[in-house]
Amino acid sequence: MKGKLTFVVGAGVGYLLGTRAGRQQFEKIKGWASDTWNDPRVQGYVQDAEHAATEFAKTQGGALKDKAKGAFSGSEKDDTTSTDDTTSTDDTSTWEPSDGPLVDADDANPDGPRH
């Protein structure tokens, strides 16, 4: 499916850029996109989204930082506090998130079709 989508997108881009009619169509699309982007209603939505993202970062940034620190606090050793000079290379355990191991979509359904 991903390969088919890539082919269709590539063929469309090739048409738009490779033929005279395609270039004219591309210019129309580019003009429409520019007009749409510069529309005051669209810019109002953009400003609202920027404001919401800024407020979210201000209010939740510290909490997200603390969660990230907590998630990784046990996975790395701090060399400044360690007094043990021996290192173990026999440790074969791997870190997993607290909600379980990460699973690839294909691994979650091994009998399903592969894309």
Secondary structure, DSSP 8 states (H G I E B T S, - for coil): -HHHHHHHHHHHHHHHHHSHHHHHHHHHHHHHHHHHHT-HHHHHHHHHHHHHHHHHHHHHHHHHHHHHHHHHTTTS--TTT-------S--------TT-----HHHH-TTS---
